[in-house]
Protein backbone atom coordinates (compact mmCIF):
# COMPACT_ATOMS: atom_id res chain seq x y z
CA UNK A 1 0.00 0.00 0.00
CA UNK A 2 0.93 3.66 -0.30
CA UNK A 3 -0.71 7.09 -0.14
CA UNK A 4 -2.82 8.86 -2.79
CA UNK A 5 -0.80 10.99 -5.19
CA UNK A 6 -3.20 13.90 -4.71
CA UNK A 7 -2.44 13.94 -0.99
CA UNK A 8 1.25 13.69 -1.74
CA UNK A 9 1.16 16.67 -4.11
CA UNK A 10 -0.71 18.78 -1.57
CA UNK A 11 1.69 17.80 1.21
CA UNK A 12 4.75 18.44 -0.98
CA UNK A 13 3.47 21.93 -1.76
CA UNK A 14 2.82 22.60 1.93
CA UNK A 15 6.46 21.87 2.84
CA UNK A 16 7.91 23.91 -0.01
CA UNK A 17 8.84 21.16 -2.46
CA UNK A 18 8.57 21.88 -6.21
CA UNK A 19 5.19 21.26 -7.81
CA UNK A 20 6.47 20.28 -11.28
CA UNK A 21 7.52 16.65 -11.78
CA UNK A 22 11.04 17.27 -13.09
CA UNK A 23 12.33 19.58 -10.32
CA UNK A 24 10.53 17.47 -7.72
CA UNK A 25 12.16 14.30 -9.06
CA UNK A 26 15.56 15.99 -8.99
CA UNK A 27 15.00 17.11 -5.41
CA UNK A 28 14.07 13.56 -4.40
CA UNK A 29 16.94 11.95 -6.27
CA UNK A 30 14.75 9.77 -8.49
CA UNK A 31 14.17 9.75 -12.21
CA UNK A 32 11.35 11.80 -13.66
CA UNK A 33 9.81 8.68 -15.21
CA UNK A 34 9.75 6.92 -11.84
CA UNK A 35 8.02 9.81 -10.11
CA UNK A 36 5.57 10.33 -12.97
CA UNK A 37 4.68 6.64 -12.95
CA UNK A 38 3.90 6.84 -9.24
CA UNK A 39 1.79 9.95 -9.68
CA UNK A 40 -0.08 8.50 -12.68
CA UNK A 41 -0.84 5.30 -10.80
CA UNK A 42 -2.24 7.51 -8.07
CA UNK A 43 -0.12 5.94 -5.34
CA UNK A 44 3.15 7.15 -3.83
CA UNK A 45 5.10 4.68 -1.65
CA UNK A 46 5.94 5.51 1.94
CA UNK A 47 9.67 5.33 1.25
CA UNK A 48 9.28 8.18 -1.22
CA UNK A 49 7.48 10.26 1.39
CA UNK A 50 10.31 9.67 3.85
CA UNK A 51 12.85 10.71 1.21
CA UNK A 52 10.82 13.84 0.43
CA UNK A 53 10.55 14.70 4.13
CA UNK A 54 14.32 14.51 4.55
CA UNK A 55 14.82 16.82 1.57
CA UNK A 56 12.28 19.28 2.96
CA UNK A 57 13.76 19.18 6.46
CA UNK A 58 10.60 17.67 7.93
CA UNK A 59 10.64 14.82 10.44
CA UNK A 60 9.64 11.70 8.47
CA UNK A 61 7.29 10.60 11.26
CA UNK A 62 5.46 13.93 11.05
CA UNK A 63 5.35 13.62 7.27
CA UNK A 64 3.77 10.16 7.34
CA UNK A 65 1.15 11.11 9.92
CA UNK A 66 0.16 14.09 7.77
CA UNK A 67 -1.58 11.61 5.45
CA UNK A 68 -5.04 10.25 6.19
CA UNK A 69 -3.78 6.66 6.15
CA UNK A 70 -1.56 7.29 9.17
CA UNK A 71 -3.29 10.28 10.78
CA UNK A 72 -4.46 8.21 13.76
CA UNK A 73 -0.82 7.61 14.71
CA UNK A 74 -0.13 11.23 15.59
CA UNK A 75 0.95 11.86 19.13
CA UNK A 76 3.85 11.20 21.47
CA UNK A 77 6.13 8.39 20.35
CA UNK A 78 6.07 5.11 22.27
CA UNK A 79 9.47 4.06 23.58
CA UNK A 80 10.73 0.78 22.12
CA UNK A 81 10.76 -2.11 24.57
CA UNK A 82 14.12 -3.57 25.65
CA UNK A 83 13.34 -6.63 23.52
CA UNK A 84 12.79 -4.42 20.45
CA UNK A 85 16.07 -2.65 21.08
CA UNK A 86 18.00 -5.90 21.41
CA UNK A 87 16.35 -7.18 18.22
CA UNK A 88 18.50 -4.66 16.33
CA UNK A 89 21.77 -5.91 17.81
CA UNK A 90 24.12 -7.89 15.55
CA UNK A 91 26.21 -10.89 16.54
CA UNK A 92 29.45 -8.88 16.45
CA UNK A 93 28.02 -6.22 18.78
CA UNK A 94 26.98 -8.82 21.34
CA UNK A 95 30.34 -10.59 21.05
CA UNK A 96 32.20 -7.35 21.78
CA UNK A 97 30.28 -6.93 25.05
CA UNK A 98 30.80 -10.60 25.93
CA UNK A 99 34.53 -10.26 25.28
CA UNK A 100 34.67 -7.12 27.42
CA UNK A 101 33.24 -9.04 30.37
CA UNK A 102 35.98 -11.62 30.00
CA UNK A 103 38.72 -9.10 29.20
CA UNK A 104 37.78 -5.66 30.59
CA UNK A 105 38.79 -2.86 28.25
CA UNK A 106 38.14 -4.80 25.06
CA UNK A 107 34.95 -2.87 24.34
CA UNK A 108 36.69 0.49 24.61
CA UNK A 109 39.61 -0.75 22.52
CA UNK A 110 37.28 -1.88 19.73
CA UNK A 111 35.03 1.19 19.80
CA UNK A 112 37.07 2.94 17.13
CA UNK A 113 37.06 -0.14 14.93
CA UNK A 114 33.58 -1.55 15.34
CA UNK A 115 30.53 0.67 15.40
CA UNK A 116 26.91 -0.42 15.57
CA UNK A 117 25.33 -0.43 12.12
CA UNK A 118 21.84 0.92 11.55
CA UNK A 119 19.10 -1.34 10.19
CA UNK A 120 18.29 -2.98 7.91
CA UNK A 121 20.43 -5.78 9.32
CA UNK A 122 20.34 -9.51 8.56
CA UNK A 123 17.19 -10.81 10.22
CA UNK A 124 16.27 -7.43 11.68
CA UNK A 125 12.60 -7.56 10.66
CA UNK A 126 12.15 -11.16 11.80
CA UNK A 127 13.86 -10.40 15.11
CA UNK A 128 11.67 -7.33 15.63
CA UNK A 129 8.52 -9.38 15.06
CA UNK A 130 9.76 -12.08 17.43
CA UNK A 131 10.42 -9.37 20.04
CA UNK A 132 6.90 -7.93 19.93
CA UNK A 133 4.94 -11.14 19.32
CA UNK A 134 2.44 -11.61 22.19
CA UNK A 135 1.74 -15.11 20.88
CA UNK A 136 0.13 -16.27 17.64
CA UNK A 137 1.07 -13.12 15.73
CA UNK A 138 2.00 -14.93 12.52
CA UNK A 139 -1.29 -16.84 12.54
CA UNK A 140 -3.16 -13.57 13.02
CA UNK A 141 -1.32 -12.00 10.10
CA UNK A 142 -2.02 -15.00 7.87
CA UNK A 143 -5.73 -14.67 8.61
CA UNK A 144 -5.83 -10.89 8.13
CA UNK A 145 -3.81 -10.96 4.93
CA UNK A 146 -5.45 -14.14 3.60
CA UNK A 147 -2.09 -15.77 3.11
CA UNK A 148 -0.76 -19.20 3.93
CA UNK A 149 1.18 -19.15 7.22
CA UNK A 150 4.24 -20.45 5.38
CA UNK A 151 4.08 -17.50 2.96
CA UNK A 152 3.80 -15.05 5.85
CA UNK A 153 6.86 -16.60 7.51
CA UNK A 154 8.77 -16.51 4.21
CA UNK A 155 7.94 -12.82 3.69
CA UNK A 156 9.06 -12.03 7.23
CA UNK A 157 12.32 -13.97 6.90
CA UNK A 158 13.08 -12.32 3.55
CA UNK A 159 12.16 -8.84 4.88
CA UNK A 160 9.61 -8.45 2.08
CA UNK A 161 6.88 -6.77 4.11
CA UNK A 162 5.50 -3.44 2.94
CA UNK A 163 5.70 -0.40 5.25
CA UNK A 164 1.93 -0.47 5.73
CA UNK A 165 2.17 -4.11 6.83
CA UNK A 166 4.91 -3.27 9.32
CA UNK A 167 2.74 -0.53 10.80
CA UNK A 168 -0.21 -2.93 10.95
CA UNK A 169 1.90 -5.48 12.83
CA UNK A 170 2.92 -2.83 15.37
CA UNK A 171 -0.72 -1.85 15.84
CA UNK A 172 -1.72 -5.46 16.50
CA UNK A 173 1.12 -5.90 19.00
CA UNK A 174 0.37 -2.57 20.69
CA UNK A 175 3.91 -1.30 20.35
CA UNK A 176 5.55 1.72 18.72
CA UNK A 177 4.37 1.99 15.12
CA UNK A 178 7.81 3.19 14.02
CA UNK A 179 9.63 0.06 15.21
CA UNK A 180 9.03 -2.03 12.13
CA UNK A 181 9.87 0.84 9.80
CA UNK A 182 13.17 1.23 11.65
CA UNK A 183 13.89 -2.51 11.49
CA UNK A 184 13.29 -2.44 7.73
CA UNK A 185 15.45 0.64 7.23
CA UNK A 186 12.58 2.87 6.06
CA UNK A 187 13.33 5.14 9.03
CA UNK A 188 16.61 5.56 10.85
CA UNK A 189 16.58 4.65 14.53
CA UNK A 190 16.81 8.33 15.42
CA UNK A 191 13.88 9.18 13.13
CA UNK A 192 11.90 6.39 14.77
CA UNK A 193 12.36 8.07 18.16
CA UNK A 194 15.04 5.81 19.58
CA UNK A 195 17.32 7.28 22.19
CA UNK A 196 20.93 7.59 21.09
CA UNK A 197 22.95 4.74 22.54
CA UNK A 198 19.85 2.68 23.38
CA UNK A 199 21.28 -0.54 21.95
CA UNK A 200 24.63 -0.18 23.68
CA UNK A 201 22.93 0.55 27.00
CA UNK A 202 20.58 -2.41 26.58
CA UNK A 203 23.55 -4.72 26.02
CA UNK A 204 25.31 -3.35 29.08
CA UNK A 205 22.28 -4.03 31.28
CA UNK A 206 22.00 -7.69 30.24
CA UNK A 207 22.93 -10.32 32.78
CA UNK A 208 25.65 -12.77 31.81
CA UNK A 209 23.02 -15.45 31.20
CA UNK A 210 20.89 -13.22 28.97
CA UNK A 211 23.95 -12.00 27.06
CA UNK A 212 25.05 -15.58 26.46
CA UNK A 213 21.54 -16.42 25.26
CA UNK A 214 21.61 -13.48 22.84
CA UNK A 215 24.99 -14.52 21.45
CA UNK A 216 23.78 -18.11 21.08
CA UNK A 217 20.65 -16.94 19.23
CA UNK A 218 22.66 -14.79 16.81
CA UNK A 219 25.20 -17.60 16.27
CA UNK A 220 22.39 -20.03 15.46
CA UNK A 221 20.90 -17.57 12.97
CA UNK A 222 24.31 -17.02 11.36
CA UNK A 223 24.81 -20.78 11.08
CA UNK A 224 21.42 -21.23 9.41
CA UNK A 225 22.23 -18.50 6.90
CA UNK A 226 25.68 -19.97 6.21
CA UNK A 227 24.14 -23.39 5.56
CA UNK A 228 21.53 -21.88 3.26
CA UNK A 229 24.16 -20.04 1.25
CA UNK A 230 26.29 -23.19 1.05
CA UNK A 231 23.30 -25.19 -0.20
CA UNK A 232 22.46 -22.51 -2.78
CA UNK A 233 26.06 -22.44 -3.99
CA UNK A 234 26.16 -26.23 -4.27
CA UNK A 235 22.90 -26.26 -6.22
CA UNK A 236 24.20 -23.55 -8.56
CA UNK A 237 27.33 -25.60 -9.22
CA UNK A 238 25.23 -28.69 -9.98
CA UNK A 239 23.10 -26.74 -12.44
CA UNK A 240 26.21 -25.31 -14.07
CA UNK A 241 27.73 -28.80 -14.38
CA UNK A 242 24.49 -30.13 -15.88
CA UNK A 243 24.33 -27.34 -18.44
CA UNK A 244 28.01 -27.77 -19.21
Secondary structure, 3 states (H helix, E strand, C coil): CCEEHHHHHHHHHHCCCCCCHHHHHHHHCCCHHHHHHHHHHCEECHHHHHHHHHHHCCCHHHHHCCCHHHHHHCCCCCCCCHHHHHHCCCHHHHHHHHHHHHCCCHHHHHCCCCCCCCCCCCCHHHHHHHHHCCCCHHHHHHHHHCCCHHHHHHHHHCCCCCHHHHHHHHHHHCCCCCHHHHHCCCCCCCCCCCCCCHHHHHHHHCCHHHHHHHHHHHHHHHHHHHHHHHHHHHHHHHHHHHHC
